[in-house]
Amino acid sequence: MYDRNKVLFNEGVKRVCEYCNQECLATLYCECCVQNFLKSKFSNWTSGNNNIDDLIQRCQMETLLPQMVVEWIPYNNLQNIEYLTKGGFSEIYTADWIDGRYGEWDSKEQQLKRFGTFKVILKRLGNIENSNQSWFEEAKSHLIISNKWSQIIQCFGLTQDPSNGNYMLVMYKGNI
């Protein structure tokens, strides 16, 4: 909590990271090291859509907290997908994210560590039948806001349902 507030509100005494020699605010990790780790993984994934890849990469380069990383989540990394409800313009599903979200930075290993299997909500964006870009703008809004503010329902990233090509937001499940 202490590091989170320091970094999000850009308050406190900065230190020089012993690994990258950049200034950082957090005491348990270095914001630059986390961003550099994510950047080194750019060539390891693609959504197949340049706009989505660019958006996720931009979010990752602005990541301030290890537990708030936005990423492309391959659909095959989700299991036990179950329809929950329909409302507005979306269908909502629950799922288990096999690898789970990033949770902490391992300074010694210079890598992000995952929490393991994690329950999530999938919000289907009606995009295949919709020729305009409103679905992309909705995804963009969720990802950018989740990347900056921890007080809202967190969006961990995007996935794509291979059965119909629709993109889905992968979000924090909470108590539903």
C-alpha positions in Angstrom: 0.0 0.0 0.0 2.8 2.4 0.9 4.6 1.9 -2.4 1.4 2.0 -4.4 0.5 5.4 -3.0 4.0 6.8 -3.4 4.1 5.8 -7.1 0.5 6.6 -8.0 0.6 10.0 -6.4 4.2 10.7 -7.3 5.1 11.5 -3.7 8.0 10.8 -1.5 11.7 10.5 -1.8 13.1 9.0 -4.9 15.9 6.5 -4.9 18.3 5.2 -7.5 17.7 1.6 -8.5 20.6 -0.6 -7.9 19.9 -2.6 -11.1 19.1 0.0 -13.8 20.4 3.2 -12.1 17.2 5.0 -12.8 15.3 7.1 -10.2 12.2 5.4 -8.8 9.7 6.0 -6.0 8.9 2.4 -4.9 11.0 0.7 -2.3 10.0 -2.9 -3.1 10.5 -2.6 -6.9 11.7 -0.2 -9.6 9.0 1.1 -12.0 11.6 1.3 -14.8 12.8 -2.3 -14.3 9.2 -3.5 -14.5 8.6 -1.5 -17.7 11.9 -2.8 -19.2 10.9 -6.4 -18.3 7.6 -5.9 -20.1 9.2 -4.3 -23.1 11.6 -7.3 -23.4 8.5 -9.5 -23.8 6.9 -7.6 -26.6 8.1 -10.0 -29.3 6.7 -13.0 -27.4 3.1 -12.2 -28.0 0.6 -10.6 -30.4 -3.1 -10.3 -30.5 -3.0 -10.4 -34.3 -4.3 -6.8 -34.3 -1.8 -4.0 -34.5 -4.1 -1.4 -32.8 -4.6 -3.7 -29.9 -0.9 -4.6 -29.7 0.1 -0.9 -29.7 -2.5 -0.1 -27.0 -1.3 -2.9 -24.7 2.3 -2.0 -25.3 1.6 1.6 -24.5 -0.2 0.7 -21.3 2.7 -1.6 -20.3 5.2 1.2 -20.9 3.2 3.4 -18.5 2.7 0.6 -15.9 3.5 1.9 -12.4 2.6 -1.1 -10.2 3.4 -4.8 -10.8 -0.1 -5.8 -9.9 -1.7 -3.4 -12.4 -0.1 -4.7 -15.6 -2.4 -4.8 -18.7 -1.7 -7.6 -21.1 -2.8 -9.8 -24.0 -4.2 -13.0 -22.5 -4.4 -15.9 -24.9 -7.9 -17.5 -24.9 -6.4 -20.9 -24.2 -5.1 -19.5 -20.9 -8.7 -19.3 -19.7 -10.7 -22.3 -18.6 -14.1 -23.1 -17.0 -15.7 -20.4 -19.1 -19.3 -20.0 -18.1 -22.0 -17.6 -19.3 -23.2 -15.4 -16.4 -25.6 -12.7 -17.9 -26.3 -10.3 -20.6 -26.8 -6.6 -20.1 -26.6 -3.4 -22.2 -24.5 -4.3 -25.2 -22.4 -7.1 -23.7 -22.4 -10.7 -22.5 -20.6 -11.5 -19.3 -18.8 -14.7 -18.5 -16.8 -16.1 -15.6 -13.6 -17.9 -16.1 -10.4 -19.2 -14.5 -7.2 -17.5 -15.8 -4.7 -20.3 -15.6 -1.5 -18.3 -15.2 -3.3 -15.5 -13.3 -2.2 -11.9 -13.0 1.1 -10.5 -12.2 1.4 -9.8 -8.5 4.9 -8.7 -7.5 8.3 -7.9 -8.8 11.2 -10.2 -8.0 14.2 -7.8 -7.9 16.8 -10.5 -7.6 15.5 -12.4 -10.7 14.5 -9.1 -12.4 11.1 -10.5 -13.4 7.4 -10.2 -12.6 5.9 -13.1 -10.6 2.3 -14.4 -11.2 -0.2 -15.3 -8.6 -1.4 -18.5 -10.3 -5.0 -19.4 -11.2 -7.3 -16.5 -10.7 -11.1 -16.1 -11.2 -12.0 -13.4 -13.7 -14.9 -11.9 -15.5 -14.9 -11.8 -19.3 -16.9 -9.0 -20.9 -17.6 -9.8 -24.6 -17.3 -6.7 -26.8 -19.7 -6.9 -29.8 -17.0 -6.2 -32.3 -17.2 -8.6 -35.2 -20.6 -7.7 -36.4 -19.9 -4.0 -35.7 -17.9 -2.3 -38.4 -17.2 0.8 -36.4 -14.5 1.1 -33.8 -16.7 1.6 -30.7 -15.7 -1.7 -29.3 -12.0 -0.7 -29.6 -12.7 2.7 -27.9 -14.4 0.9 -25.0 -11.5 -1.5 -24.6 -9.1 1.4 -24.8 -10.9 3.3 -22.1 -11.0 0.3 -19.8 -7.3 -0.5 -20.3 -6.0 3.0 -19.9 -8.1 3.7 -16.8 -7.2 0.4 -15.2 -3.5 1.1 -15.8 -3.8 4.4 -13.9 -6.4 4.0 -11.1 -6.5 1.1 -8.7 -9.8 2.2 -7.2 -11.9 1.0 -10.1 -12.7 -2.6 -11.2 -9.4 -3.6 -12.7 -9.2 -4.7 -16.3 -6.2 -7.1 -16.7 -6.2 -7.0 -20.5 -7.9 -8.5 -23.6 -8.4 -11.9 -25.1 -10.2 -13.1 -28.3 -12.7 -15.9 -28.5 -11.5 -18.0 -31.4 -15.0 -19.4 -32.0 -16.5 -16.1 -33.1 -13.5 -13.6 -33.2 -15.0 -11.3 -30.6 -12.6 -9.6 -28.2 -13.2 -9.8 -24.5 -12.1 -7.7 -21.6 -10.6 -9.8 -18.8 -11.6 -8.1 -15.6 -11.4 -8.6 -11.8 -14.3 -10.8 -10.6 -14.9 -9.4 -7.2 -17.7 -11.0 -5.1 -20.3 -11.9 -7.8 
